[in-house]
Amino acid sequence: MRLQKIILLACCASLPAFFIFAPPEVFQPQPAFAAHGNFSASQFLSGAAQDTAAAPPAKYFIAIFSLGPAWQKDRPAHEQLYFKEHSANLRKWREEKKITLGARYSDKGMIVLSARDEAEARAWLENDPMVVNQVFNLEIYPFNPFYTGCIEKK
């Protein structure tokens, strides 16, 4: 019995203060979890009792937009056909957190986006009006960062 008390005290000493001083109701399963069956308090506190059937993790792809056959060389980018619709798509994808990074270089544009798979990424991008109407050519590649770094807008 004395050994059990020592072990209990040692375990309690390693817990954060929240667990030591929390009211008893914190440690009671909530009704929403009752339907999941029997589980221990440690599973409840760790979230292990939650449903683990989540969507597969997103993958990254790089999309490169180059000038297509319908690009009008005598007009700037913002005056090209379907530019407003293309910009609206980019804005929507940013708001939906699908685009991680976007940039222009030379006479090309590039975005890094996240999608479940290449088919999903391709479906979004190939339906962009500037791609459909051949103002832009589109290339899509898997993108596997090995260094995430930090890029700040200047």
Secondary structure, 3 states (H helix, E strand, C coil): CHHHHHHHHHHHHCCCHHHHHCCHHHHCCCHHHHCCCCCCHHHHHHCCCCCCCCCCCCEEEEEEEEECCCCCCCCCHHHCCCHHHHHHHHHHHHHCCCEEEEEEECCEEEEEEEECCHHHHHHHHHCCHHHHCCCEEEEEEECCCCCCCCCCCC
